[in-house]
């Protein structure tokens, strides 16, 4: 298909409605590469696509902000009983409370240094890393009674008022009487 100047206005309108480059290509009956070529070759087309997409992005940005801080929207309910000749329209205000997920997303985009995700939360550790971390914890583990003994304290925490260490319990093994057969 050959580019025509009217395509710029159509592209602007479609992009304002949220169309992607793939959807533009589908509308014009061309492949996506043709849309890219038209953007490179025709300045009016490129400006129209950019302006339309900026408008759509700004609209989404406003909606995300409204959802992050909470908002009220006007809604209408329609009631129709079988005996009534006309439907009844009831207009009311619906309050949407602030959405913490939307607020966090907003802050992460607007203030990435302050609200970024910690580096260790970004990726899931693989199996080898998890095993290495577990082995390091086990190697550095010292039971409380051994730590106290190394520090020269008597078992049970000494004068610190800790609970005494219980005496070992010896259980006599149960033996069976021999069977007489």
C-alpha positions as CSV (number, residue, x, y, z in Angstrom):
1,X,0.0,0.0,0.0
2,X,1.2,3.5,-0.8
3,X,1.3,6.1,1.9
4,X,-1.4,8.9,1.7
5,X,-1.4,12.1,3.7
6,X,-4.8,11.4,5.2
7,X,-3.2,8.4,7.1
8,X,-1.6,10.9,9.5
9,X,-5.0,12.1,10.9
10,X,-6.3,8.5,11.1
11,X,-3.1,7.4,12.9
12,X,-3.4,10.3,15.4
13,X,-7.0,9.4,16.1
14,X,-6.3,5.7,16.5
15,X,-3.3,6.3,18.8
16,X,-5.4,8.7,21.0
17,X,-7.7,5.8,21.5
18,X,-4.7,3.6,22.6
19,X,-3.8,1.8,19.3
20,X,-0.4,0.2,19.1
21,X,1.9,0.0,16.1
22,X,0.6,-3.5,15.4
23,X,-3.0,-2.3,15.5
24,X,-2.2,0.6,13.1
25,X,-0.7,-1.9,10.7
26,X,-3.8,-4.0,10.9
27,X,-6.0,-0.9,10.3
28,X,-4.0,0.2,7.2
29,X,-3.7,-3.4,5.9
30,X,0.1,-3.4,6.0
31,X,2.8,-5.0,8.1
32,X,4.3,-3.3,11.2
33,X,7.6,-2.7,9.3
34,X,5.6,-0.5,6.8
35,X,4.4,1.6,9.8
36,X,8.0,2.0,10.9
37,X,9.0,3.0,7.4
38,X,6.2,5.5,7.1
39,X,7.2,7.0,10.5
40,X,10.8,7.4,9.2
41,X,9.8,8.8,5.7
42,X,6.9,11.0,6.5
43,X,7.3,13.6,9.3
44,X,3.6,14.4,9.5
45,X,2.8,10.7,10.1
46,X,5.5,10.3,12.8
47,X,4.3,13.5,14.6
48,X,0.7,12.3,14.5
49,X,1.6,8.9,16.0
50,X,3.7,10.5,18.7
51,X,1.1,13.1,19.6
52,X,-1.7,10.5,19.7
53,X,0.4,8.1,21.9
54,X,1.3,10.9,24.3
55,X,-2.3,11.8,24.7
56,X,-3.2,8.2,25.5
57,X,-0.3,7.9,27.9
58,X,-1.3,11.1,29.7
59,X,-4.9,9.8,30.0
60,X,-3.6,6.5,31.6
61,X,-1.3,8.5,33.9
62,X,-4.2,10.6,35.1
63,X,-6.3,7.5,35.7
64,X,-3.5,5.8,37.6
65,X,-3.1,8.9,39.8
66,X,-6.8,9.0,40.5
67,X,-6.8,5.4,41.4
68,X,-3.7,5.8,43.6
69,X,-5.2,8.6,45.7
70,X,-8.8,7.5,45.5
71,X,-11.6,9.2,43.6
72,X,-15.4,9.5,43.2
73,X,-17.2,8.7,40.0
74,X,-20.7,9.3,39.0
75,X,-22.7,6.2,38.0
76,X,-26.3,5.6,36.9
77,X,-28.4,2.6,37.7
78,X,-31.4,1.8,35.5
79,X,-34.5,0.2,37.1
80,X,-37.4,-1.2,35.1
81,X,-40.3,-3.0,36.7
82,X,-42.8,-4.9,34.5
83,X,-45.7,-2.6,35.4
84,X,-43.7,0.6,34.8
85,X,-44.0,2.1,31.3
86,X,-40.6,3.9,31.5
87,X,-37.4,2.9,33.2
88,X,-36.2,4.8,36.3
89,X,-32.7,6.2,36.2
90,X,-30.9,6.7,39.6
91,X,-27.7,8.6,39.5
92,X,-25.3,8.2,42.4
93,X,-21.6,8.8,43.4
94,X,-19.4,5.8,43.8
95,X,-16.3,6.4,46.0
96,X,-13.2,4.3,45.0
97,X,-10.8,4.2,47.9
98,X,-7.0,4.7,47.3
99,X,-5.3,1.7,45.8
100,X,-1.9,1.0,47.5
101,X,-0.7,-1.0,44.5
102,X,-1.4,1.8,42.1
103,X,0.2,4.3,44.5
104,X,3.3,2.2,44.8
105,X,3.6,1.8,41.0
106,X,3.1,5.6,40.6
107,X,5.9,6.3,43.2
108,X,8.3,3.7,41.6
109,X,7.9,5.4,38.2
110,X,8.1,9.0,39.5
111,X,10.8,8.5,42.2
112,X,12.7,5.4,41.2
113,X,15.7,6.1,43.5
114,X,13.5,6.4,46.6
115,X,10.9,3.7,45.8
116,X,12.9,1.0,43.9
117,X,12.7,-2.6,44.8
118,X,15.7,-3.8,46.8
119,X,18.4,-5.6,44.8
120,X,18.0,-8.9,46.5
121,X,14.2,-8.9,45.9
122,X,14.7,-8.4,42.1
123,X,15.6,-11.9,41.2
124,X,14.8,-15.3,42.5
125,X,17.9,-17.2,43.7
126,X,18.7,-20.4,41.8
127,X,19.0,-23.7,43.6
128,X,22.8,-23.5,44.0
129,X,22.6,-20.0,45.6
130,X,19.9,-21.2,48.0
131,X,22.0,-24.3,49.0
132,X,25.1,-22.1,49.5
133,X,23.1,-19.7,51.8
134,X,21.7,-22.6,53.8
135,X,25.1,-24.2,54.2
136,X,26.6,-20.8,55.4
137,X,23.9,-20.5,58.0
138,X,24.4,-24.0,59.3
139,X,28.2,-23.5,59.4
140,X,27.8,-20.3,61.4
141,X,25.2,-21.8,63.8
142,X,26.1,-22.3,67.4
143,X,23.5,-23.6,69.8
144,X,22.8,-21.4,72.8
145,X,24.2,-23.8,75.4
146,X,27.4,-24.2,73.5
147,X,27.8,-20.4,73.1
148,X,27.3,-20.0,76.9
149,X,29.9,-22.7,77.6
150,X,32.4,-21.0,75.3
151,X,31.8,-17.7,77.1
152,X,32.6,-19.4,80.4
153,X,29.1,-19.3,81.8
154,X,27.6,-22.3,83.6
155,X,24.7,-24.1,81.9
156,X,21.4,-22.5,82.3
157,X,22.8,-19.0,81.9
158,X,24.5,-18.6,85.3
159,X,23.4,-15.6,87.3
160,X,21.4,-14.2,84.3
161,X,18.2,-15.9,85.6
162,X,17.9,-18.2,82.6
163,X,16.1,-21.5,82.8
164,X,18.2,-24.3,84.0
165,X,19.2,-27.0,81.5
166,X,17.1,-30.1,82.2
167,X,18.9,-33.2,83.3
168,X,19.1,-36.0,80.7
169,X,16.3,-38.5,80.9
170,X,17.2,-42.2,80.7
171,X,14.5,-44.5,79.5
172,X,14.8,-48.2,80.4
173,X,14.3,-50.3,77.3
174,X,11.3,-52.6,77.5
175,X,12.2,-56.3,77.0
176,X,9.7,-58.9,76.0
177,X,9.3,-62.1,77.9
178,X,10.3,-65.1,75.9
179,X,7.5,-66.9,74.2
180,X,6.8,-70.4,75.1
181,X,5.5,-72.4,72.4
